[in-house]
């Protein structure tokens, strides 16, 4: 069950490989995510201190958040991944010039998980080609729908 998707990542990058990772969250963050108060638009994944961290993900705190907690909406959040996955992704990010992006947040067995993708940047002409293909698919569906309705 998807909470939020990062559509800008699919527009600006080619997604080569996807992976599901857990997140280390505080209680107020989980409540805010369940309420849908999360933004992934400017977020990315960075390698620091022996772990991958989700940077730039904005979780707006609820008004009813606890009074003794000082919420930081854009704090870095640690991603929970197996050592095998970490080693595979480090090599690709360091050598091949890939970027790791947060693609979406979703629920898996009651827990909030992040889908992370290995991405390579698109050039302007690639974005135009993608948009042209998308428009063609829509037009094709419209034509097919009209032909079925006429028959």
C-alpha positions, 0 to 999 in steps of 0.5 A: 500500500503506497503512501507517497511516490516520487514522480519527479525521480522517474521524470528526471532519472532512468531507474536501473535497479530498485530495492526495499529498505526499512527506515529508522523513524521516531514516533511523531514521524510515523504518525505524520506519515500515516496522516500523509504529511511527507514529501519526497520531491527533493530527497536522495540517498547518501552514503555516510558513516558506514550506512545509507541515509535518506536526506531531504525527506520532509515530514511535517510534524502534526500539531498534536505532536508531543510537547517534550519532543523538538521535531526536525522535519528534514533530519537525515533518516537511516536506511536499514539494508542488509550488508550484501545490498549495501556492498552492491550499491556502494560499488555502483554509486562510487564507480559508475556515477549512479545516484540513489533516489527514494522512489516511494514510501509504502507499508509492508506488514504494518511497517513504513518501508522506502523503495530506493532506486539506483538512478542515472540522470536523463538529458533534456532530449531523453525527457522529451522522448519519454514525454512523447512516448507517454503522449503516444500511449495515451492517444493510442488508448483513446483511439482503441477505446473509440473503436470499441465503442463504435463497434 
